[in-house]
Amino acid sequence: MSLQPVAVTRSIVLRVPPAEAFDFLAGADVLPKILKGHGLLPAVTGTSEQTGPWDEPGSKRLIHLSDRTTVREEVLRAERGVYFGYHVWDYTHPLFSRLVDHARGSFEFRPE
């Protein structure tokens, strides 16, 4: 079976300066606060094995999920108040590991 790329784009408006939104997103403890689980997607319960500051490209960590599975994440690009890009791979969930090889995500911060 050949996996095909899927693209998803979402936009939201926050009433905070871009740098403040970036700082929240790049916080080491942010994932359990914002990824509470939805449908088949388990919640994030925590992270471990972080190799560096979460606003520094190349930093990696292990993400722990509420179903006791894990996934790895790496910062690809981080420019405070401008852009945050990351890569997720190594899903240990038995279903997701067959459906998803990796994911890339990014946040662009722009003043309104």
C-alpha positions in Angstrom: 0.0 0.0 0.0 1.3 3.4 -1.0 0.8 6.3 1.4 -0.4 9.5 -0.2 0.3 13.0 1.3 -2.6 14.8 2.9 -2.6 18.6 3.4 -4.7 20.4 6.0 -4.7 24.1 6.6 -6.4 26.0 9.5 -6.3 29.6 10.4 -7.3 31.4 13.6 -7.1 34.9 14.8 -5.6 35.5 18.3 -5.8 38.8 20.1 -2.2 38.7 21.2 1.0 39.9 19.6 2.7 37.3 17.3 5.7 37.0 19.7 3.4 36.1 22.6 1.6 33.5 20.6 4.9 32.0 19.5 6.2 31.9 23.1 3.1 30.0 24.2 3.4 27.5 21.4 7.1 27.0 21.9 6.6 26.4 25.6 7.9 23.0 26.8 4.6 22.2 28.6 2.1 23.3 25.9 1.0 20.0 24.3 -1.1 18.6 27.2 -2.8 22.0 27.4 -3.9 22.1 23.8 -4.0 18.5 22.5 -6.8 17.1 24.6 -7.7 14.3 22.2 -10.5 14.1 19.7 -12.3 11.1 18.4 -9.7 8.4 17.7 -6.9 10.8 18.4 -5.5 10.3 22.0 -4.7 13.3 24.2 -1.1 14.3 24.9 -0.2 13.5 28.5 3.4 14.7 28.5 6.8 14.8 26.9 10.2 13.4 27.8 13.8 13.1 26.4 13.8 16.7 25.2 17.2 17.4 23.7 17.2 21.3 23.8 15.1 24.4 24.0 11.8 24.0 22.2 12.4 27.2 20.1 15.7 25.8 18.7 15.8 23.9 15.4 17.1 20.4 15.9 15.6 19.9 19.3 13.7 16.6 19.7 11.4 15.1 22.2 9.2 12.0 22.9 5.5 12.7 23.1 3.4 10.5 25.4 -0.3 9.9 24.6 -3.2 8.9 26.7 -3.5 5.5 25.1 0.1 4.8 26.3 1.6 5.1 22.8 4.3 7.6 21.8 5.5 9.7 18.8 8.7 11.6 18.3 8.9 15.3 17.4 11.6 17.6 16.1 11.7 21.4 15.7 12.6 22.2 12.0 12.5 25.9 12.0 11.7 28.5 14.7 11.7 32.3 14.3 10.1 34.0 17.3 6.9 35.7 16.4 7.2 34.7 12.7 7.3 30.9 12.1 7.4 27.6 13.9 7.8 24.3 11.9 8.1 20.8 13.2 8.2 17.1 12.1 6.5 14.2 13.9 7.4 10.5 13.2 7.8 7.1 14.8 4.2 6.5 15.8 3.9 3.5 18.1 0.1 3.3 17.9 -0.7 0.1 16.0 -3.2 1.7 13.7 -1.5 5.1 13.2 1.9 3.5 12.5 0.3 1.8 9.5 -1.5 4.8 8.2 1.0 7.6 8.9 4.7 7.6 8.1 5.3 11.2 9.4 3.7 14.5 9.6 5.0 18.1 9.2 3.3 21.1 10.7 3.9 24.8 10.8 2.6 27.9 12.3 2.9 31.3 10.7 2.4 34.3 13.0 1.2 37.6 11.4 -0.1 40.7 13.1 -3.7 41.5 12.2 
